[in-house]
Amino acid sequence: MKAFPQTFYWGGATAANQVEGAFLEDGKGLSTSDVQPHGVFGDVVERVPGDTGLKDIAIDFYHRYPDDIALFAEMGFNCLRVSIAWTRIFPNGDDAEPNEAGLAFYDKLFDEMAKHHITPLVTLSHYEMPWALVKNYGGWGNRKVIGFFERYARTVFERYKGKVKLWLTFNEINMSLHAPMTGVGLPGDSSKAEVYQAIHHQLVASALAVKACHEIVPEGKIGNMLLGGLMYPLSCKPDDVFKTLQENRGWQFFGDVQARGAYPGYMLRYFRDNGFALEITDADREALKSTVDFISFSYYMTGCVTADEALNQKARGNILNMVPNPHLESSEWGWQIDPLGLRTLLNVLWDRYQKPLFIVENGLGAKDKVEADGSINDDYRISYLNDHLVQAREAIEDGVELMGFTSWGPIDLVSASKAELSKRYGFIYVDRHDDGTGTLARSKKKSFDWYKEVIATNGASLKA
């Protein structure tokens, strides 16, 4: 019988800036997320006292985390992916000392998870960095930020080494090419050369964090996190096939550097051909040799690539632009639904890296309707997750070493792309809306009990 490993991590994934709220509480500084109140594609808004955005309160996880974690435990989670807000630890990024109140909050959070036997999977930087590092240093474009990040990473490794054994460096690190402010703290109109230099600094910082984790948390494991933007050729024309190879390499190169320890030749050629003279020092090359223990990634959709510019109508997905696949259905937000693509991606990554894989984001954003009796019948979400998990199980049968699955947004949260609450992912409904109204009360959707059974049966209840 096809089955998931007994050691499989089942759970959900969140990000501090999308759930916590309390955006200036207990000494927290402003982050790049705070000055993008309309999402990763929105304009930067210098904050002034009194102005508010949905993310400022979000779903108030900062104050309600014990109740939310109890609900996750009721579903049977043995893993919860969270992120630490860098600005809770170093409000300005270059502070002389860490903020004790921020450190204490995550102590309480991890203790609460331990009480329910939930393993934390912690992202060091999830779509945010201190705004002061952008204003005063130019974000990741400045080499000095590498040192600030390494100090932050070492601070939290030392503090939580007894509580956290699973770490990730940068969330969807490849998205910096598509939303530079969110990814590397650079203006949206920055040149590609500037963005790639900033990305290089981030890759070095990621490797230094890996090295630090191995020193400070020797029994721990640390991975990278890729946006799994798998592309198919629109046709079998050789030009389409080769362009697809190049498009896939555009995000795979991040994994190549982080898992193999050096820039691949195809990327060095890309830099040469485009006249990008990146500053890469011998010390950088040495640092990059510290490679990740496992590969984690998000998967929401696939897309197509064509060399025919006349057919290149762009479809907005999760950050990436893709040509629509005529053979796939789409969600309300135009994201194409492709469960088999997850099995394909798992096999591609396993073949490429031979390192354990972890699906740390997958889910369906939809508008949920609350019925008169309070129920929410999200059968569409159940169907989506069921079909993707079936394909994940098939990939395990293919020989892929898969560590776990944390669905994106196990509780409704503020979406990253447009900072809206109407695009809901959760098994748990949160009574808050795009206009900021609502009680913040939590209630279970139909998918809550469905996922609870999936976890209880270790996937045996899935319908193939």
C-alpha positions in Angstrom: 0.0 0.0 0.0 1.3 3.5 -0.9 2.0 5.5 2.2 3.7 8.5 3.7 6.7 7.8 6.0 6.0 7.4 9.7 8.4 10.3 10.3 6.4 12.6 8.0 5.9 16.2 9.2 2.2 17.2 8.8 1.2 20.8 9.5 0.7 24.3 8.2 2.8 27.4 7.2 2.5 31.0 8.2 4.6 34.2 8.0 5.0 36.7 10.8 4.0 39.8 8.7 0.8 38.0 7.6 -0.5 36.8 10.9 1.1 38.5 13.9 0.0 42.1 13.8 1.3 44.1 16.7 3.5 45.8 14.1 5.1 48.3 16.4 4.5 46.5 19.8 7.2 45.6 22.3 10.0 47.5 20.5 9.5 46.1 17.0 10.9 48.2 14.2 9.3 49.0 10.8 9.9 46.3 8.2 9.7 46.5 4.4 6.4 44.6 4.8 5.1 47.4 7.0 5.8 50.0 4.4 4.1 47.9 1.7 0.6 48.0 3.1 -0.9 46.9 -0.2 1.3 43.9 -0.7 4.5 42.9 -2.5 3.5 44.6 -5.7 2.2 47.7 -4.0 3.9 51.1 -3.6 6.2 51.9 -0.7 4.3 54.1 1.8 6.4 55.9 4.5 4.5 55.3 7.7 3.2 58.1 9.8 1.5 57.9 13.2 -2.2 57.0 12.9 -2.3 55.4 9.5 -3.2 51.7 9.4 -3.0 48.8 7.1 -4.5 45.3 7.3 -1.2 43.8 8.2 -0.8 46.0 11.3 -3.2 43.8 13.1 -3.4 41.0 10.6 -5.2 38.2 12.5 -3.6 39.2 15.8 -1.6 36.0 16.2 0.8 37.9 18.4 -1.8 37.9 21.2 -3.9 34.9 20.2 -1.3 32.3 19.4 -2.1 30.0 22.3 -5.7 29.5 21.0 -4.6 29.1 17.4 -1.9 26.6 18.3 -4.5 24.6 20.3 -6.6 24.4 17.1 -3.6 23.3 15.1 -2.9 20.6 17.7 -6.6 19.5 17.5 -6.0 18.9 13.8 -3.0 16.8 14.7 -0.2 19.0 13.5 3.3 17.7 14.4 4.9 20.7 12.6 4.2 24.4 12.2 6.2 26.7 9.9 6.5 30.2 11.3 8.9 33.0 10.7 10.7 35.3 13.1 10.2 39.0 12.3 13.8 40.3 12.0 12.6 43.7 13.3 11.4 42.2 16.5 15.0 41.1 17.3 16.9 44.0 15.7 14.4 46.8 15.1 16.8 48.8 12.9 18.9 45.9 11.7 22.2 47.4 12.9 21.2 47.8 16.6 24.0 47.3 19.2 21.9 44.8 21.2 18.9 42.6 20.3 15.5 43.5 21.6 14.8 41.3 24.6 11.0 41.7 24.3 11.1 40.3 20.8 13.3 37.4 21.7 11.0 36.6 24.7 7.9 36.5 22.4 9.3 33.7 20.3 10.4 31.9 23.4 6.8 31.8 24.5 5.6 30.8 21.0 8.0 27.9 20.8 7.2 26.8 24.4 3.5 26.8 23.5 4.2 24.7 20.4 6.3 22.3 22.5 3.4 21.9 24.9 1.4 20.5 22.1 4.3 18.4 20.6 4.4 20.6 17.5 7.9 20.9 15.9 8.7 24.4 14.8 10.1 25.0 11.3 11.4 28.5 11.4 12.1 30.9 8.5 14.7 33.6 9.3 13.5 36.1 6.7 10.0 35.7 5.2 9.3 38.6 2.8 10.6 41.3 5.1 13.7 43.0 6.4 14.3 46.1 8.6 13.2 49.2 6.8 16.1 51.1 8.4 18.5 48.9 6.5 16.9 49.9 3.3 16.8 53.6 4.1 20.3 53.8 5.7 22.2 51.2 3.7 20.3 50.5 0.4 19.0 47.1 1.4 20.8 44.0 0.2 22.5 46.0 -2.4 25.0 46.9 0.3 27.5 44.2 1.3 27.3 45.3 5.0 23.8 43.8 5.2 25.4 40.3 5.0 27.0 41.0 8.4 23.8 42.3 9.9 21.9 39.2 8.8 24.6 36.8 10.0 24.5 38.5 13.5 20.7 38.2 13.6 20.9 34.5 12.5 23.5 33.7 15.2 21.5 35.6 17.8 18.4 33.5 17.2 20.3 30.2 16.8 21.9 30.8 20.2 18.7 31.8 21.9 16.5 29.0 20.5 19.0 26.2 19.9 17.3 24.0 22.5 13.8 24.6 21.1 14.2 24.8 17.3 16.0 22.2 15.2 14.5 22.9 11.7 15.4 26.2 10.0 15.0 27.9 6.7 17.0 30.9 5.5 15.1 33.1 3.0 11.5 32.6 1.9 11.1 32.1 -1.9 14.5 33.5 -2.4 14.1 33.5 -6.2 11.2 36.0 -6.0 13.6 38.9 -5.7 13.8 38.9 -9.5 10.1 39.8 -9.6 9.5 42.0 -6.5 12.9 43.5 -5.6 11.7 45.6 -2.7 10.1 42.6 -1.0 13.0 40.3 -1.8 16.1 42.4 -1.4 15.0 45.9 -0.3 15.6 47.5 -3.7 13.3 49.9 -5.6 11.1 48.2 -8.3 12.9 50.1 -11.0 16.3 48.8 -10.1 18.5 47.4 -12.9 18.9 43.6 -13.3 22.6 44.0 -12.5 21.8 45.7 -9.2 19.2 43.1 -8.3 21.6 40.2 -9.1 24.3 41.8 -7.0 21.8 42.1 -4.1 20.8 38.5 -4.6 24.5 37.5 -4.5 24.8 39.2 -1.1 21.7 37.3 0.1 23.1 34.0 -1.2 26.3 34.6 0.7 24.3 35.5 3.8 22.2 32.4 3.5 25.4 30.3 3.3 26.9 32.0 6.4 23.6 31.3 8.2 23.9 27.6 7.2 27.5 27.5 8.6 26.4 29.2 11.8 23.5 26.8 12.3 25.8 23.8 11.9 28.1 25.3 14.5 25.5 26.4 17.0 22.8 23.8 16.6 24.8 20.7 15.5 21.8 18.4 15.7 19.7 20.8 13.7 18.9 20.9 10.0 18.7 24.1 7.8 17.3 24.4 4.4 16.7 26.9 1.7 13.2 27.8 0.3 12.4 28.2 -3.4 9.3 29.4 -5.2 8.7 26.2 -7.2 7.9 27.9 -10.5 7.9 24.9 -12.8 7.4 25.7 -16.5 6.3 23.5 -19.4 7.0 24.2 -23.1 3.8 25.5 -24.8 4.7 23.3 -27.8 7.3 20.7 -28.7 9.1 23.2 -31.0 12.8 23.0 -30.1 12.8 26.8 -29.5 10.0 26.5 -27.0 11.7 23.5 -25.3 15.1 25.4 -25.0 13.5 28.6 -23.8 11.6 26.6 -21.1 14.9 25.1 -20.0 16.3 28.6 -19.6 13.2 29.8 -17.8 13.4 27.0 -15.3 17.1 27.6 -14.7 16.1 31.2 -13.9 14.8 29.9 -10.5 16.7 26.7 -10.2 20.1 28.5 -10.1 19.2 29.7 -6.5 18.9 26.0 -5.5 22.1 25.2 -7.5 24.1 27.7 -5.5 22.5 26.8 -2.1 22.7 23.0 -2.6 25.9 22.6 -4.7 27.9 25.5 -3.3 28.8 27.5 -6.4 27.3 29.3 -9.4 26.5 27.0 -12.3 28.2 27.7 -15.6 25.0 28.6 -17.3 24.5 31.5 -14.9 28.0 32.8 -15.3 27.4 32.8 -19.0 24.1 34.7 -18.5 26.0 37.4 -16.5 28.7 37.6 -19.2 26.2 37.8 -22.0 24.3 40.6 -20.3 27.4 42.5 -19.1 26.6 42.0 -15.4 30.0 42.4 -13.7 29.1 41.1 -10.2 31.4 41.6 -7.3 32.1 38.0 -6.2 35.1 37.8 -3.9 37.2 34.7 -3.0 35.7 34.9 0.5 32.2 34.8 -1.0 33.1 31.7 -3.1 34.4 30.0 0.1 31.3 31.0 2.1 29.0 29.5 -0.6 30.5 26.1 0.0 28.3 25.8 3.1 25.3 24.1 1.6 21.9 23.4 2.9 20.7 20.1 4.4 17.4 20.0 2.6 15.4 21.8 -0.1 12.1 23.3 0.8 9.7 25.0 -1.7 6.3 26.4 -2.3 4.1 25.0 -5.1 0.9 26.5 -6.3 0.8 26.3 -10.1 2.7 25.7 -13.3 2.8 27.7 -16.5 4.0 27.5 -20.0 6.8 29.1 -22.0 6.9 29.9 -25.7 9.6 31.6 -27.9 6.7 33.1 -30.0 6.4 36.6 -28.7 3.0 36.9 -30.4 1.7 34.2 -28.0 3.4 35.6 -25.0 0.2 36.9 -23.2 1.2 37.1 -19.6 -0.7 35.6 -16.8 0.0 36.7 -13.2 0.6 33.9 -10.9 2.3 33.8 -7.5 4.9 36.4 -8.4 5.8 34.8 -11.7 4.5 35.7 -15.1 3.4 32.6 -17.1 1.7 31.8 -20.4 -1.6 30.0 -19.5 -1.8 26.2 -20.1 -4.8 25.5 -22.3 -5.2 22.0 -20.6 -5.6 23.2 -17.0 -8.4 24.7 -14.9 -7.8 27.9 -12.9 -8.7 29.2 -9.5 -10.8 32.4 -8.8 -7.5 34.3 -8.9 -6.4 32.8 -12.2 -3.8 30.4 -10.7 -3.8 27.2 -12.8 -4.5 24.0 -10.9 -2.0 21.2 -11.7 -1.6 18.5 -9.0 0.5 16.3 -11.3 2.9 19.2 -11.7 3.8 18.8 -8.0 4.9 15.2 -8.6 6.9 16.4 -11.6 8.5 19.1 -9.6 9.4 16.8 -6.7 11.0 14.4 -9.2 12.9 17.3 -10.9 14.3 18.6 -7.6 15.1 15.1 -6.3 17.0 14.2 -9.5 18.8 17.5 -9.5 19.9 17.7 -5.8 19.6 14.3 -4.2 18.7 16.1 -0.9 15.6 15.6 1.2 12.7 17.8 0.1 10.0 19.6 2.1 6.8 21.0 0.7 6.4 24.1 2.9 3.7 25.9 1.0 0.7 24.6 -1.0 -2.9 25.6 -0.8 -5.9 27.2 -2.5 -6.8 30.8 -2.0 -10.6 31.3 -2.4 -13.6 33.3 -1.3 -15.3 31.3 1.4 -19.0 31.7 2.2 -20.2 31.5 5.7 -23.6 29.8 5.7 -26.6 30.8 8.0 -25.7 28.1 10.5 -22.0 29.3 10.6 -20.6 26.4 8.5 -18.2 26.9 5.7 -18.3 24.1 3.1 -14.9 24.5 1.3 -15.1 21.3 -0.7 -13.0 23.0 -3.4 -10.1 23.4 -0.9 -10.5 19.7 0.2 -10.4 18.6 -3.5 -7.3 20.8 -4.3 -5.3 19.6 -1.3 -6.4 15.9 -1.6 -5.2 15.8 -5.3 -1.9 17.5 -4.5 -1.2 15.2 -1.6 -2.0 12.1 -3.7 0.6 13.3 -6.2 3.1 13.9 -3.3 2.6 10.3 -2.2 3.2 9.1 -5.8 6.5 11.0 -5.8 7.5 9.2 -2.6 6.7 5.9 -4.5 9.0 7.3 -7.3 11.8 7.3 -4.8 11.7 11.0 -3.7 12.8 11.6 -0.1 10.0 13.8 1.2 10.2 15.2 4.8 6.8 16.7 5.1 3.9 19.0 4.0 2.9 22.2 5.6 -0.1 23.7 3.8 0.0 27.5 3.3 -2.2 29.4 5.6 -3.7 26.8 7.9 -5.6 29.7 9.4 -6.9 32.6 7.2 -4.2 35.3 7.0 -3.4 38.5 5.0 -2.3 37.6 1.5 1.2 38.6 0.4 0.5 39.7 -3.1 -2.2 42.2 -2.4 -2.6 42.3 1.4 -6.2 41.2 1.3 -8.2 38.9 3.6 -10.8 37.9 1.1 -8.4 35.4 -0.5 -8.6 32.8 2.2 -6.5 29.6 2.5 -7.2 28.4 6.0 -8.8 25.3 7.6 -9.8 27.9 10.2 -11.9 30.9 9.3 -11.0 34.3 10.8 -13.8 36.9 11.0 -11.9 39.8 9.5 -12.4 41.4 6.1 -10.6 43.6 3.5 -12.1 46.8 5.0 -10.7 45.9 8.5 -14.1 45.0 10.0 -14.7 41.8 11.9 -14.4 40.3 15.4 -11.3 38.2 14.7 -13.2 35.2 16.0 -12.0 31.8 14.8 -14.3 29.0 13.4 -13.6 25.7 11.7 -14.3 25.1 8.1 -15.3 21.7 6.6 -11.6 21.2 5.6 -10.6 21.3 9.3 -12.0 17.8 10.0 -10.9 16.6 6.6 -7.2 17.5 7.2 -7.5 16.2 10.8 -8.4 12.8 9.3 -5.6 12.9 6.7 -3.1 13.5 9.5 -4.6 10.9 11.8 -4.4 8.2 9.0 -1.0 9.4 7.8 -2.6 10.1 4.4 -4.5 6.8 4.1 -7.8 8.6 4.0 -6.8 10.5 0.7 -8.9 9.6 -2.3 -6.8 8.7 -5.3 
